[in-house]
């Protein structure tokens, strides 16, 4: 049985409204530069540098297929890295005809050339202050990535999806605060969910949370928990769970999934631990085709 908790205070929505307003006041001012070594025979890749929440610059790879079936603007996908901070360009999506933004949110991957954490980890950085907590800017970086795709002339702004492994690679939580811009979401093994439960886990990265500071941490984390944001999801979302996954266990994911009001589907793999799943990758492609093509 997956454990439930009560919904939090009503000021979470206002916190994110103010955060979005602050982001909107920052001119993204993006620059694009073609990068030959990141391009291939069937796609071309550009380095994107733009300003995000708090004026912090972020980076991304923007990949476009060289051949198009028509002059119609392309469907697009935004992906982001996992907690380790690195993610290769999903070239199979570009080859399949999607515009792809491989985002590096602040202090991850390519963005470390712009800024890195001065101390701590993403989970613990400024954990006692929700106003400057890492994921406030990290979520807004995902919002900015979606907005970038929607602004591009090559992209159909009505056919943009967020795809990734684990919402700490955070496409689903990022989408919740992004508003209705995305047309679909795929979240593989959602991560950093249901903190009142997951904060008691001994697996990484939850071991970064000191037991004596748990209550103070939860006072901040409730503002960033997909459990408390899920009822704002508007787009179709596909999720998977590995029944043997002790990093992203069912009891942290299912209460979030059950609160999502939009079209949704979950695939549970009885023998899957914490790791990639070929079958789910195929399910994800079908989900994108259904909602974007």
Residue, then its C-alpha position, 0 to 999 in steps of 0.5 A: x500500500x502506497x502511503x498518503x499525506x495531507x495536502x500542504x498550506x495554500x500559499x504554495x501556489x502563490x509562491x510559484x506565481x511570484x516565482x514565475x513573475x520574477x522569471x518573466x521579468x528576465x529577458x532570456x536574450x538567447x544566443x545560438x552557435x552551431x556546434x559541428x562536433x555535436x551534430x550528425x549526418x541527420x541533425x544539426x546541433x546548436x549551443x544555446x546560452x540564455x538568461x533564466x531566473x535571477x539572471x543566471x545564465x543557462x545552457x542547452x543543446x538545440x538539435x534539429x533534423x536536417x530533413x523534414x517531411x513537410x514545411x510544417x513547424x516541428x514538434x519539439x521535446x525538452x529533456x534535462x539531466x538526472x541528479x548526476x548532472x549529465x545527459x547526452x543528446x537524445x539524438x534518436x528523437x532528432x532523427x525521428x523528426x523532433x526539435x530537441x532541447x537538451x537542457x542543462x539547468x543551473x549547476x548541471x552539465x554544460x552550465x557549470x561553465x557559467x556557475x556551480x554550487x558554492x557548497x552542498x548538493x542540489x538537494x541541500x543547497x540553501x535548504x533552510x530558505x525556500x526563496x533561494x533553494x536550489x530547485x526554485x531556480x532549477x524548476x524555472x530553468x525548465x520553464x525557460x527551456x520550454x519557453x525557448x522552444x515555443x519561441x522558435x520559428x522551427x517549432x510548433x508551440x502547440x506540440x512541445x513535450x517535456x521528457x526525462x528520467x526522474x523529475x529531479x531530472x525534473x520534467x514533470x515538476x518543472x512542467x507543473x510550474x511551467x503552466x499549460x505550455x507543454x502538450x505532453x510529459x514523460x517521466x521515467x522513474x519519478x524522483x524527489x517526490x513525496x518528501x515526508x516519505x522519501x526523506x526517510x529513505x537511506x538511499x542516495x541522495x536522501x542520505x544527504x538530509x541530516x535526520x536532526x534537520x528533517x523537520x526544517x528541511x520539510x518546511x522548505x521541501x513541501x514547496x517543491x514536492x511534486x505531491x503538492x504540485x500534481x493537481x496543477x498538471x494539465x497535459x497528458x503524462x506517462x510515468x513508469x515505476x520499477x517495483x524493485x527500485x529503492x531510489x524511486x519506490x512506489x510509495x513515493x510515486x503513486x500518491x503523486x500520480x493519483x493526484x494528477x487530474x489530466x490524462x495519465x498512464x503508469x507502467x509498473x515493471x515488476x522486475x525493474x530496479x533503478x535504471x533504464x528500461x527499453x520497453x518504457x523508451x518505446x512506450x515513451x515514443x508512442x506517447x509522443x507520437x500520440x500527443x504531438x504528431 
